[in-house]
Amino acid sequence: MKSFIRENNWTPPEFRTGGWGNGYVVIPKGHPSHGLHYLKIQVDVVGGLTFAKSVDDFGMDWEELPEGTEGGWVVGFDTCNYPDWGKKQVKEETERLKQQLITK
């Protein structure tokens, strides 16, 4: 399972009132959570999961998708409602999410 983080730099600066960014985990084919809507995946992550999409549906703006994730299912969370969340916290929470998914 691979993970990555993404800084919230796609919204205008005047609207960036939340945390540093978002965390994502790529779930491989064959995993029980692959293909599920994010509300159906039971994990404990800040604010809950807010994203789920097939790797194959991503556009070119997602260059940071790790190699070897073809056919994977990306799930993630955001820190839009957590203004004190910095990059380090997002990274740690992403790793915690990954570990929860590994044990499912």
N, CA, C and O of each residue as an XYZ file, in Angstrom:
416
protein
N       0.844     -1.172      0.000
C       0.000      0.000      0.000
C       0.892      1.238      0.000
O       1.878      1.305      0.734
N       0.538      2.207     -0.824
C       1.339      3.430     -0.937
C       0.519      4.613     -0.444
O      -0.711      4.597     -0.475
N       1.228      5.639      0.011
C       0.550      6.832      0.500
C       1.280      8.081      0.016
O       2.448      8.027     -0.369
N       0.576      9.193      0.045
C       1.178     10.474     -0.303
C       0.346     11.593      0.315
O      -0.807     11.392      0.697
N       0.949     12.767      0.406
C       0.253     13.940      0.915
C       0.270     15.013     -0.167
O       1.114     14.994     -1.063
N      -0.664     15.939     -0.073
C      -0.755     17.002     -1.079
C      -1.109     18.305     -0.376
O      -2.097     18.387      0.353
N      -0.294     19.307     -0.605
C      -0.538     20.616     -0.007
C      -1.777     21.262     -0.628
O      -2.040     21.122     -1.823
N      -2.519     21.963      0.202
C      -3.689     22.671     -0.289
C      -3.238     23.988     -0.909
O      -3.300     25.040     -0.273
N      -2.786     23.919     -2.152
C      -2.363     25.127     -2.851
C      -3.188     25.359     -4.119
O      -2.823     26.173     -4.966
N      -4.293     24.641     -4.237
C      -5.126     24.791     -5.420
C      -6.283     25.760     -5.189
O      -6.985     26.117     -6.135
N      -6.490     26.190     -3.943
C      -7.516     27.197     -3.684
C      -6.837     28.558     -3.522
O      -5.669     28.625     -3.139
N      -7.551     29.623     -3.808
C      -6.959     30.954     -3.651
C      -6.527     31.194     -2.201
O      -7.199     30.728     -1.280
N      -5.424     31.908     -1.981
C      -4.895     32.137     -0.627
C      -5.927     32.677      0.362
O      -5.898     32.311      1.537
N      -6.823     33.528     -0.083
C      -7.811     34.106      0.827
C      -8.822     33.084      1.347
O      -9.529     33.347      2.320
N      -8.891     31.914      0.695
C      -9.807     30.867      1.135
C      -9.088     29.737      1.883
O      -9.728     28.778      2.314
N      -7.804     29.841      2.035
C      -7.031     28.796      2.718
C      -7.034     29.044      4.220
O      -6.080     29.590      4.776
N      -8.096     28.645      4.853
C      -8.228     28.861      6.296
C      -8.031     27.570      7.083
O      -8.034     27.586      8.313
N      -7.865     26.479      6.395
C      -7.719     25.191      7.053
C      -6.273     24.809      7.243
O      -5.381     25.658      7.244
N      -6.053     23.522      7.404
C      -4.717     22.992      7.625
C      -3.868     22.967      6.371
O      -4.270     23.451      5.313
N      -2.677     22.386      6.516
C      -1.684     22.380      5.445
C      -2.173     21.672      4.188
O      -1.946     22.159      3.081
N      -2.842     20.530      4.341
C      -3.226     19.793      3.142
C      -3.995     18.526      3.419
O      -4.686     18.395      4.429
N      -3.855     17.592      2.490
C      -4.625     16.346      2.517
C      -3.702     15.134      2.506
O      -2.563     15.207      2.044
N      -4.213     14.016      3.024
C      -3.472     12.764      3.014
C      -4.237     11.705      2.245
O      -5.465     11.634      2.307
N      -3.493     10.881      1.516
C      -4.104      9.856      0.663
C      -3.376      8.521      0.793
O      -2.168      8.472      1.024
N      -4.137      7.448      0.638
C      -3.581      6.096      0.600
C      -4.139      5.405     -0.637
O      -5.326      5.525     -0.940
N      -3.284      4.686     -1.347
C      -3.705      3.945     -2.530
C      -3.926      2.489     -2.122
O      -2.996      1.778     -1.739
N      -5.174      2.077     -2.215
C      -5.569      0.708     -1.861
C      -5.443     -0.164     -3.107
O      -6.030      0.154     -4.142
N      -4.691     -1.250     -3.026
C      -4.521     -2.099     -4.214
C      -5.764     -2.957     -4.505
O      -6.593     -3.214     -3.632
N      -5.852     -3.388     -5.773
C      -6.916     -4.322     -6.155
C      -6.830     -5.551     -5.257
O      -5.740     -5.979     -4.878
N      -7.971     -6.103     -4.927
C      -8.013     -7.297     -4.091
C      -8.225     -6.986     -2.617
O      -8.608     -7.873     -1.853
N      -7.988     -5.759     -2.204
C      -8.212     -5.355     -0.809
C      -9.722     -5.200     -0.604
O     -10.416     -4.746     -1.513
N     -10.246     -5.569      0.578
C     -11.695     -5.477      0.815
C     -12.280     -4.065      0.664
O     -13.471     -3.927      0.386
N     -11.476     -3.028      0.839
C     -11.982     -1.654      0.733
C     -11.826     -1.055     -0.663
O     -12.272      0.064     -0.914
N     -11.194     -1.798     -1.566
C     -10.993     -1.302     -2.942
C     -12.342     -1.090     -3.605
O     -13.177     -1.994     -3.632
N     -12.554      0.104     -4.138
C     -13.780      0.410     -4.864
C     -14.931      0.916     -4.016
O     -15.971      1.288     -4.559
N     -14.774      0.940     -2.695
C     -15.859      1.393     -1.826
C     -15.927      2.916     -1.760
O     -14.914      3.605     -1.879
N     -17.125      3.418     -1.570
C     -17.306      4.843     -1.295
C     -16.630      5.138      0.042
O     -16.635      4.296      0.940
N     -16.051      6.324      0.176
C     -15.296      6.626      1.392
C     -16.138      6.538      2.664
O     -15.595      6.266      3.735
N     -17.444      6.759      2.573
C     -18.285      6.654      3.768
C     -18.476      5.207      4.224
O     -18.889      4.958      5.356
N     -18.178      4.268      3.349
C     -18.333      2.836      3.680
C     -17.061      2.226      4.259
O     -17.073      1.073      4.691
N     -15.964      2.984      4.275
C     -14.690      2.465      4.783
C     -14.525      2.906      6.231
O     -14.414      4.098      6.517
N     -14.509      1.956      7.121
C     -14.454      2.236      8.550
C     -13.017      2.417      9.030
O     -12.301      1.444      9.265
N     -12.613      3.667      9.168
C     -11.295      4.010      9.700
C     -11.449      5.213     10.621
O     -12.439      5.941     10.550
N     -10.470      5.408     11.473
C     -10.445      6.553     12.376
C      -9.380      7.508     11.875
O      -8.185      7.264     12.038
N      -9.827      8.606     11.260
C      -8.914      9.590     10.698
C      -9.518     10.976     10.921
O     -10.739     11.124     10.952
N      -8.671     11.985     11.076
C      -9.144     13.342     11.379
C     -10.241     13.767     10.399
O     -10.022     13.785      9.187
N     -11.399     14.103     10.918
C     -12.511     14.545     10.089
C     -13.168     13.467      9.260
O     -14.134     13.749      8.551
N     -12.672     12.232      9.324
C     -13.197     11.147      8.512
C     -12.685     11.213      7.081
O     -12.139     12.231      6.655
N     -12.860     10.148      6.360
C     -12.475     10.147      4.951
C     -13.381     11.099      4.179
O     -14.572     11.210      4.471
N     -12.818     11.775      3.206
C     -13.590     12.726      2.399
C     -13.380     12.522      0.906
O     -13.827     13.329      0.092
N     -12.693     11.430      0.548
C     -12.333     11.245     -0.857
C     -12.138      9.768     -1.167
O     -11.590      9.020     -0.358
N     -12.594      9.354     -2.350
C     -12.317      8.013     -2.877
C     -12.484      8.058     -4.388
O     -13.499      8.527     -4.902
N     -11.468      7.562     -5.091
C     -11.499      7.599     -6.555
C     -10.477      6.609     -7.107
O      -9.444      6.361     -6.485
N     -10.766      6.057     -8.255
C      -9.840      5.145     -8.911
C      -8.604      5.892     -9.403
O      -8.711      7.003     -9.923
N      -7.440      5.287     -9.241
C      -6.200      5.858     -9.772
C      -6.346      6.119    -11.264
O      -5.838      7.115    -11.778
N      -7.030      5.239    -11.945
C      -7.175      5.339    -13.392
C      -8.006      6.545    -13.830
O      -7.990      6.906    -15.007
N      -8.730      7.172    -12.903
C      -9.563      8.334    -13.227
C      -8.861      9.665    -12.967
O      -9.432     10.727    -13.218
N      -7.634      9.615    -12.468
C      -6.922     10.851    -12.153
C      -6.399     11.515    -13.413
O      -6.046     10.853    -14.389
N      -6.358     12.852    -13.368
C      -5.810     13.627    -14.475
C      -4.330     13.876    -14.270
O      -3.743     13.412    -13.292
N      -3.739     14.595    -15.178
C      -2.302     14.879    -15.151
C      -1.886     15.750    -13.977
O      -0.704     15.775    -13.634
N      -2.815     16.466    -13.346
C      -2.457     17.331    -12.229
C      -2.096     16.535    -10.975
O      -1.665     17.124     -9.983
N      -2.259     15.235    -10.998
C      -1.923     14.394     -9.852
C      -0.613     13.663    -10.130
O      -0.544     12.439    -10.012
N       0.408     14.401    -10.494
C       1.702     13.819    -10.846
C       2.324     13.024     -9.711
O       3.114     12.110     -9.950
N       1.970     13.368     -8.466
C       2.632     12.722     -7.338
C       2.090     11.334     -6.986
O       2.489     10.760     -5.973
N       1.199     10.794     -7.798
C       0.750      9.429     -7.541
C       1.956      8.501     -7.620
O       2.704      8.527     -8.598
N       2.141      7.687     -6.598
C       3.306      6.790     -6.600
C       3.281      5.808     -7.765
O       2.214      5.394     -8.218
N       4.454      5.443     -8.240
C       4.560      4.434     -9.298
C       4.023      3.100     -8.785
O       4.078      2.806     -7.591
N       3.514      2.318     -9.698
C       3.036      0.987     -9.330
C       1.669      0.987     -8.679
O       1.309      0.024     -8.002
N       0.893      2.056     -8.872
C      -0.427      2.120     -8.239
C      -1.565      1.940     -9.244
O      -2.728      2.162     -8.904
N      -1.246      1.547    -10.461
C      -2.267      1.358    -11.480
C      -3.351      0.416    -10.964
O      -3.062     -0.607    -10.343
N      -4.597      0.781    -11.234
C      -5.723     -0.046    -10.793
C      -6.067      0.131     -9.335
O      -7.001     -0.501     -8.842
N      -5.345      0.966     -8.640
C      -5.600      1.187     -7.215
C      -6.789      2.091     -6.960
O      -7.329      2.713     -7.875
N      -7.182      2.151     -5.708
C      -8.301      2.967     -5.254
C      -7.758      3.951     -4.229
O      -7.276      3.541     -3.173
N      -7.831      5.247     -4.528
C      -7.266      6.271     -3.655
C      -8.332      6.757     -2.683
O      -9.421      7.159     -3.093
N      -8.011      6.717     -1.392
C      -8.887      7.287     -0.369
C      -8.098      8.345      0.386
O      -6.874      8.270      0.493
N      -8.814      9.324      0.904
C      -8.092     10.378      1.600
C      -8.953     11.208      2.522
O     -10.171     11.046      2.598
N      -8.279     12.100      3.216
C      -8.913     13.027      4.148
C      -8.367     14.423      3.883
O      -7.315     14.585      3.265
N      -9.094     15.425      4.357
C      -8.607     16.792      4.226
C      -8.550     17.443      5.612
O      -9.124     16.942      6.579
N      -7.852     18.555      5.676
C      -7.739     19.283      6.941
C      -8.352     20.682      6.814
O      -7.930     21.617      7.494
N      -9.345     20.811      5.944
C      -9.980     22.114      5.711
C     -10.580     22.712      6.978
O     -10.639     23.935      7.109
N     -11.017     21.893      7.892
C     -11.627     22.374      9.137
C     -10.677     22.313     10.323
O     -11.110     22.422     11.471
N      -9.395     22.140     10.059
C      -8.390     22.004     11.113
C      -7.228     22.957     10.848
O      -6.174     22.521     10.386
N      -7.399     24.256     11.132
C      -6.389     25.260     10.770
C      -5.020     25.059     11.412
O      -4.020     25.547     10.885
N      -4.955     24.362     12.520
C      -3.667     24.177     13.192
C      -2.893     22.952     12.709
O      -1.824     22.647     13.237
N      -3.425     22.250     11.710
C      -2.762     21.048     11.214
C      -1.694     21.421     10.197
O      -1.990     21.969      9.135
N      -0.448     21.115     10.540
C       0.674     21.368      9.653
C       1.039     20.144      8.839
O       0.406     19.094      8.954
N       2.056     20.287      8.023
C       2.507     19.210      7.137
C       2.887     17.955      7.922
O       2.546     16.844      7.514
N       3.585     18.120      9.034
C       4.010     16.968      9.836
C       2.806     16.175     10.341
O       2.809     14.945     10.297
N       1.783     16.872     10.819
C       0.591     16.182     11.311
C      -0.144     15.462     10.179
O      -0.636     14.348     10.359
N      -0.214     16.106      9.016
C      -0.872     15.467      7.870
C      -0.125     14.193      7.483
O      -0.739     13.164      7.201
N       1.196     14.273      7.474
C       2.015     13.104      7.144
C       1.802     11.965      8.155
O       1.649     10.806      7.769
N       1.793     12.305      9.440
C       1.591     11.298     10.488
C       0.201     10.675     10.405
O       0.052      9.464     10.570
N      -0.812     11.496     10.152
C      -2.178     10.980     10.050
C      -2.341     10.098      8.819
O      -3.083      9.117      8.851
N      -1.655     10.441      7.743
C      -1.699      9.625      6.531
C      -1.092      8.249      6.801
O      -1.624      7.234      6.352
N       0.000      8.220      7.521
C       0.623      6.941      7.876
C      -0.302      6.128      8.795
O      -0.389      4.906      8.667
N      -0.982      6.802      9.709
C      -1.921      6.122     10.607
C      -3.082      5.534      9.802
O      -3.523      4.418     10.073
N      -3.574      6.280      8.819
C      -4.628      5.772      7.937
C      -4.130      4.549      7.184
O      -4.832      3.541      7.102
N      -2.954      4.629      6.647
C      -2.376      3.502      5.902
C      -2.304      2.248      6.773
O      -2.672      1.160      6.329
N      -1.837      2.396      7.995
C      -1.715      1.249      8.897
C      -3.085      0.632      9.202
O      -3.215     -0.589      9.288
N      -4.095      1.477      9.361
C      -5.446      0.955      9.596
C      -5.944      0.150      8.397
O      -6.563     -0.901      8.564
N      -5.679      0.638      7.208
C      -6.124     -0.062      6.002
C      -5.350     -1.363      5.784
O      -5.910     -2.343      5.293
N      -4.080     -1.374      6.143
C      -3.274     -2.592      6.004
C      -3.851     -3.708      6.865
O      -3.836     -4.871      6.460
N      -4.355     -3.371      8.041
C      -4.851     -4.386      8.964
C      -6.297     -4.792      8.710
O      -6.820     -5.652      9.419
N      -6.954     -4.200      7.723
C      -8.353     -4.559      7.407
C      -8.406     -5.874      6.670
O      -9.489     -6.342      6.320
